[in-house]
């Protein structure tokens, strides 16, 4: 791999500043032996390099955007080509992985005590072919410049005293899994703070749950490993 693309199995993938919160956590889970689908991460520096290449690096530090400006910057990003070196690196990594993949945004600062960023950035599922992959990566990058994300960050910065110095996002590319059910597991109850495992799941893929479009089944497992409740 190279400076643009990191295998989830590489030690450098554990660096959250390079692979974002989601990417670093997935790399840690693979290293611990969990059954995480194989894949690679397009580093946060690739996002910055893309902005620099097209003269947009100053936008990563803005926090106040008129709606029309956000729409224009998204359209601009989607319309611009990948720098050749970055495009080659992503294509080579995809050729090694092959097949249908999930393309997932991974914000630096995501999944932390300050903010989860859950559902704030785009995920594109069932992507196949390197031209389609490159477009999906740009869609993930463009989702950084959405009104909902900027609002989310501004709200949390007022209470946290500063969430991020600049916008930085990596992109995780993983082999697709045909899921009978999918969801989210919490190591504590997100509402009460009680020490237990809370699992929220929906049939099929989990994107509808992440986007708040489906009502999940809810399972609570207590500290003894006993199923304590089902909703």
Residue pairs with C-beta under 8 A, 6 or more apart in sequence:
1 7
1 10
1 40
1 93
2 89
3 43
3 45
4 42
4 43
4 45
4 46
4 49
4 85
4 86
4 89
4 90
5 40
5 41
5 42
5 43
5 46
5 89
5 90
5 92
5 93
6 12
6 13
6 18
6 19
6 23
6 40
6 41
6 43
7 13
7 40
7 41
7 93
8 23
8 26
8 27
8 30
8 36
8 38
8 39
8 40
8 41
8 172
8 174
9 27
9 30
9 31
9 38
10 27
12 18
13 19
13 23
13 24
13 27
13 41
14 24
14 27
14 28
14 31
15 24
16 23
16 24
16 108
17 44
17 108
17 168
18 24
18 41
18 43
18 44
18 45
18 170
19 27
19 41
19 43
19 44
19 106
19 170
19 172
20 41
20 44
20 105
20 106
20 107
20 108
20 110
20 168
20 169
20 170
20 172
21 106
21 107
21 108
21 109
21 110
21 111
21 112
21 117
22 104
22 105
22 106
22 107
22 110
22 111
22 172
23 41
23 106
23 170
23 172
24 106
25 111
26 36
26 39
26 172
26 174
27 41
29 36
30 36
36 174
37 102
37 174
37 175
37 176
37 177
38 97
38 174
38 175
39 97
39 101
39 172
39 173
39 174
39 175
40 93
40 97
40 172
40 173
41 106
41 170
41 171
41 172
41 173
42 90
42 137
42 170
42 171
42 173
43 170
44 108
44 168
44 169
44 170
46 86
46 170
46 171
47 141
47 144
47 168
47 169
47 170
47 171
48 57
48 60
48 168
49 83
49 86
50 77
50 80
50 82
50 83
50 86
50 141
51 57
51 59
51 60
53 83
54 76
54 77
54 80
56 73
56 76
56 77
59 73
59 145
59 167
60 166
60 167
60 168
61 165
61 166
61 167
63 150
63 153
63 154
63 157
65 145
65 147
65 150
67 147
70 145
70 146
70 147
70 150
73 142
73 145
74 142
74 143
74 145
74 146
77 138
77 141
77 142
77 145
78 135
78 138
78 139
78 142
80 138
81 87
82 90
82 134
82 137
82 138
87 134
90 130
90 133
90 134
90 137
91 130
91 133
91 134
93 173
94 101
94 130
94 133
94 173
95 130
97 173
97 175
99 128
99 175
99 176
100 126
100 127
100 128
100 175
100 176
101 127
101 128
101 133
101 173
101 174
101 175
101 176
102 123
102 124
102 125
102 126
102 127
102 172
102 173
102 174
102 175
102 176
103 123
103 124
103 125
103 127
103 133
103 136
103 137
103 139
103 140
103 171
103 172
103 173
104 123
104 140
104 171
104 172
104 173
104 174
105 121
105 122
105 123
105 140
105 143
105 144
105 169
105 170
105 171
105 172
106 169
106 170
106 171
106 172
107 117
107 120
107 121
107 144
107 168
107 169
107 170
108 164
108 168
108 169
108 170
109 115
109 117
109 163
109 164
109 168
110 116
110 117
111 117
114 156
114 160
114 163
115 152
115 153
115 156
115 160
115 163
117 149
117 152
118 184
118 210
119 210
119 211
119 212
120 146
120 148
120 149
120 152
121 140
121 143
121 144
121 149
121 169
122 139
122 140
122 142
122 143
123 140
123 207
123 210
124 136
124 139
124 140
125 176
125 205
125 207
126 176
127 133
127 136
133 173
137 171
137 173
140 169
140 171
141 169
141 171
143 149
144 167
144 169
153 163
153 164
156 163
157 163
179 204
179 205
179 206
180 203
180 204
181 201
181 202
181 203
181 204
182 201
182 202
182 204
182 205
182 206
182 209
183 199
183 200
183 201
183 202
183 206
183 209
183 216
184 199
184 200
184 201
184 206
184 209
184 210
185 197
185 198
185 199
186 197
186 198
186 199
186 200
187 197
188 194
188 195
188 196
188 198
189 196
189 198
189 220
190 198
195 223
196 220
196 221
196 222
196 223
196 228
197 220
197 221
198 218
198 219
198 220
198 221
199 218
199 219
199 220
199 221
200 209
200 216
200 217
200 218
200 219
201 209
201 216
201 217
201 219
202 208
202 209
202 214
202 215
202 216
202 217
208 214
209 216
217 230
217 231
218 229
218 230
218 231
219 227
219 229
219 230
219 231
220 227
220 228
220 229
220 230
221 227
221 228
222 228
